[in-house]
């Protein structure tokens, strides 16, 4: 039997007195579309930070494709095939959209100690970059400087950059944050298209999307997993209804 | 679908093909023409001091070009860049004093020692950010400044006279002021070309990406520290070469060359000309030195006028003189 692509075991992280991750144990098999939900402050973004390598845990291990990556720095994990998108858009604002993606491609084409050839006309970089841009439907914006694009386009570009790294595991931190309905629909189309091709861990507030797309859902409250399973099972779980879904109508997620 | 896409993308990416009559092209062209003709003017009118002044412009411009590489493209604001001018200069001066007059030895040593110093400074300072980075680069420059003051054998505070310019075994005679001028000119153009190649290479894009968003660069797999460090070393080496030229130009070196205000001057030249533009530092160096020279003839306190001018440029013009020529204002 093949090992799960991602194995999280007993992962804990405290910031002062706040427990952001409390002995999280979770296996994600290759190809799964896994969603993590939970109220604000449940530690969802911390989990992504722990998996991407930006945050070091106090306890626990993370194994990727069978090997322990708990101590690896961010860029090494990226090389192994873990890519992330950021909740708050994190792009290269003074580069064009295509340059943004090409930069991500370049990161995975060997070292960048190449000092002479014009990288902007290097098909080895441009071709995959164009492919990723097409995949998220941004072709018409490829040559536009990123600071002139809309919020929705920024979010799509986030995904394109993550995809350009040809990841095996994609960590998506609220890709639909702050989007209008039309942009959200476009993003759902993109996610649906990715589903099954890449292992995805998605954090999202939009319940409709989560329950429509996810193979399995993990519910996080105060850094602890209170439920994990198929959407129908999670929806029916009384603890979940009380802790999380019950709040759904109460507070809008700003 | 791919073929038409390619052409439309590539044309869009050429970022509005620049007309040959665009103000910045015209001004850059004019400046280069003037610089190329300075020796002829000086020869015809007998005003050799003009050529000597512009030799200094060329050398300072070379220093500014190197600073622009790390500051304009890499976002690394080094407040100790004059240290490399000094190191390059002292390498030439010390070797000359010890009887090694060959430029084939002096110049590579000037470049190598500067690069080594940059490696040390960068390895430490690049672990910090923002104002800490600025302070550490300044601290290193101050350190080397005081070291040279303590070098009694080489003149200490008073500086060191260089009695013979670097010898290139009959290949080029640096005592010939015109030849020396053109050598500086050629090296400056070569340096600008080098930077132009660098910033559009994979290495250059990695550097510019790190300036733009270091965190994201790490997330997509770049060990940005290494790239920034190598960039820092290249800039140091280039400025060390400018230092070797400077020593040959003035036949004299002293710690004053490395005073922190000299580092400030270099930053001003880069900002004045236009951060992150290829010829900006050249325009900036020429403007700065011309202003300084002209104002010091008019008044005893040139800084009283120079200061506010720089302030206005910094506050109102985005991208220095280059930016002004492009019609970019801070909005």
Contacts between the chains, C-beta under 8 A, distances in Angstrom:
chain1	res1	chain2	res2	distance
A	52	B	219	6.6
A	54	B	219	7.7
A	73	B	218	7.8
A	74	B	218	4.5
A	74	B	219	5.8
A	75	B	218	5.2
A	75	B	219	7.9
A	75	B	221	4.9
A	75	B	222	5.9
A	75	B	223	5.1
A	78	B	218	7.8
A	78	B	219	6.4
A	78	B	220	5.9
A	78	B	221	3.4
A	79	B	221	5.2
A	83	B	219	7.7
A	83	B	220	7.3
A	84	B	219	5.8
A	86	B	216	7.4
A	86	B	219	7.7
A	90	B	213	6.1
A	90	B	215	6.4
A	90	B	216	4.7
A	90	B	219	7.6
A	91	B	213	6.7
A	91	B	216	6.9
A	92	B	209	5.7
A	92	B	212	4.2
A	92	B	213	5.3
A	92	B	216	6.9
A	93	B	212	6.6
A	93	B	213	7.7
A	94	B	212	5.6
A	95	B	208	7.6
A	95	B	209	7.4
A	95	B	212	6.5
A	96	B	13	6.3
A	98	B	9	6.7
A	98	B	13	6.6
A	99	B	205	7.5
A	102	B	205	7.7
A	103	B	205	6.0
A	103	B	206	7.6
A	103	B	209	5.0
A	103	B	217	7.7
A	103	B	220	7.0
A	104	B	220	4.5
A	104	B	221	7.9
A	106	B	202	5.7
A	106	B	205	6.7
A	106	B	206	7.2
A	107	B	217	7.9
A	107	B	220	4.8
A	107	B	221	3.9
A	107	B	222	5.3
A	108	B	221	6.2
A	112	B	202	4.4
A	112	B	203	5.4
A	112	B	205	7.5
A	112	B	206	4.2
A	112	B	222	7.1
A	112	B	227	6.4
A	113	B	202	8.0
A	113	B	203	5.9
A	113	B	227	7.8
A	113	B	230	7.0
A	114	B	201	5.7
A	114	B	202	4.4
A	114	B	203	5.9
A	115	B	197	7.0
A	115	B	198	5.7
A	115	B	201	5.1
A	115	B	203	4.9
A	115	B	204	7.8
A	116	B	197	5.4
A	116	B	201	5.7
A	117	B	201	5.9
A	117	B	202	7.5
A	118	B	197	8.0
A	118	B	200	5.0
A	118	B	201	6.9
A	119	B	200	6.4
A	119	B	201	5.5
A	119	B	202	4.4
A	119	B	204	7.3
A	119	B	205	5.1
A	120	B	13	7.3
A	120	B	200	6.0
A	120	B	205	7.7
A	122	B	202	7.5
A	125	B	202	7.8
A	130	B	2	7.9
A	130	B	5	7.0
A	130	B	6	7.9
A	130	B	9	6.8
A	134	B	5	8.0
A	139	B	5	6.6
A	139	B	9	7.9
A	142	B	9	5.1
A	142	B	12	6.8
A	142	B	13	7.5
A	143	B	9	5.9
A	143	B	12	3.0
A	143	B	13	4.5
A	143	B	15	7.7
A	144	B	12	7.6
A	161	B	216	7.8
A	161	B	220	6.4
A	164	B	220	7.8
A	165	B	220	5.8
A	165	B	221	6.4
